[in-house]
Amino acid sequence: GDITAETLMSILRDKDSGICVDSEGFRTAGSMVSVLPRDPALPCVHFFTATPDPSRSVFKPFVFVAGIKPVPQVRSPSFLQDPAKQIPRFQSSVDRRHELYRRHQAALELMEQDR
């Protein structure tokens, strides 16, 4: 009853225990924590890192539902003058990072400051 999603996330980030591995030929590939409520009226929420080091990752929430549509925060921006579509190609560069990625990077920087 006292174990929370945050408790499990901290366990998955624990390098000293050997749960979170970032060297020696093997790496943690990504981590997931799921909250499965007993009340069937409540949605299950799954938190994914989708990055190789949970100790430096943000767990992002996701709820599986029928007919899900991608949200703008996870789409790479498009550009009117896209260097990939001009000839000659790639003579300039643009920032293709989507909003969720940029926020993940900002959170990672904050986590690094707390060490």
C-alpha positions as CSV (number, residue, x, y, z in Angstrom):
1,G,0.0,0.0,0.0
2,D,2.9,2.4,0.5
3,I,4.7,1.8,-2.8
4,T,4.0,4.6,-5.3
5,A,4.9,5.1,-8.9
6,E,7.6,7.5,-7.6
7,T,9.1,4.8,-5.4
8,L,9.3,2.4,-8.4
9,M,10.9,5.1,-10.5
10,S,13.6,5.8,-7.9
11,I,14.3,2.0,-7.7
12,L,14.7,1.9,-11.5
13,R,17.1,4.9,-11.3
14,D,19.3,3.2,-8.6
15,K,22.8,2.4,-10.0
16,D,24.3,1.2,-6.7
17,S,21.8,-1.7,-6.6
18,G,22.6,-2.8,-10.1
19,I,19.0,-2.2,-11.3
20,C,20.1,0.7,-13.5
21,V,23.1,-0.3,-15.7
22,D,25.0,2.0,-18.0
23,S,28.3,0.1,-18.5
24,E,30.1,-3.2,-18.6
25,G,28.7,-4.2,-22.0
26,F,25.1,-4.1,-21.0
27,R,22.8,-1.1,-20.7
28,T,19.3,-0.5,-19.4
29,A,17.4,0.1,-22.6
30,G,14.4,2.0,-21.1
31,S,12.1,1.8,-18.2
32,M,8.4,1.7,-17.6
33,V,6.2,2.0,-14.5
34,S,2.5,1.3,-14.7
35,V,-0.3,2.5,-12.4
36,L,-3.1,0.0,-12.6
37,P,-6.0,1.2,-10.4
38,R,-8.4,-1.2,-8.8
39,D,-11.3,1.0,-9.9
40,P,-12.2,0.0,-13.5
41,A,-13.6,3.5,-14.1
42,L,-10.1,4.9,-13.7
43,P,-7.5,4.7,-16.6
44,C,-4.3,2.8,-16.3
45,V,-1.3,5.2,-16.6
46,H,2.0,4.0,-18.0
47,F,5.2,6.0,-17.5
48,F,8.0,5.5,-20.0
49,T,11.6,6.8,-20.2
50,A,12.3,5.6,-23.8
51,T,15.9,6.5,-23.1
52,P,18.8,4.3,-22.2
53,D,19.6,5.7,-18.7
54,P,16.7,5.9,-16.2
55,S,18.9,7.8,-13.7
56,R,19.1,10.6,-16.2
57,S,15.6,10.3,-17.8
58,V,12.2,11.7,-17.3
59,F,9.3,9.2,-16.9
60,K,6.6,10.5,-19.4
61,P,3.0,9.5,-18.8
62,F,0.9,7.7,-21.4
63,V,-2.7,6.4,-21.3
64,F,-3.7,4.0,-24.0
65,V,-7.1,4.8,-25.5
66,A,-9.0,3.9,-28.7
67,G,-8.6,6.3,-31.6
68,I,-5.5,8.1,-30.1
69,K,-4.2,10.9,-32.2
70,P,-0.6,12.3,-32.0
71,V,-0.4,15.6,-30.2
72,P,1.6,18.5,-31.6
73,Q,4.1,18.4,-28.7
74,V,5.5,15.1,-30.1
75,R,5.7,16.1,-33.8
76,S,8.8,17.5,-35.2
77,P,8.2,21.0,-36.6
78,S,7.9,21.5,-40.4
79,F,9.6,24.3,-42.2
80,L,8.6,26.3,-45.3
81,Q,12.3,26.4,-46.4
82,D,13.2,22.9,-45.3
83,P,16.9,22.2,-46.0
84,A,16.0,18.6,-46.7
85,K,13.7,19.6,-49.6
86,Q,15.9,22.2,-51.2
87,I,18.5,21.6,-53.9
88,P,21.3,21.4,-53.1
89,R,20.1,19.6,-50.0
90,F,21.2,20.3,-46.4
91,Q,23.0,23.6,-47.0
92,S,21.6,24.9,-43.7
93,S,20.2,23.3,-40.6
94,V,17.0,23.7,-38.6
95,D,16.1,22.6,-35.1
96,R,13.8,19.6,-35.6
97,R,13.4,18.8,-31.9
98,H,9.7,18.5,-30.9
99,E,8.4,20.2,-27.7
100,L,8.4,17.0,-25.6
101,Y,12.0,16.4,-26.4
102,R,13.0,20.0,-25.6
103,R,11.2,19.7,-22.3
104,H,12.9,16.4,-21.5
105,Q,16.3,18.0,-22.2
106,A,15.4,20.9,-19.8
107,A,14.3,18.5,-17.1
108,L,17.5,16.5,-17.6
109,E,19.6,19.7,-17.1
110,L,17.7,20.3,-13.8
111,M,18.4,16.8,-12.7
112,E,22.1,17.2,-13.4
113,Q,22.2,20.4,-11.3
114,D,20.7,18.5,-8.4
115,R,23.5,15.9,-8.3
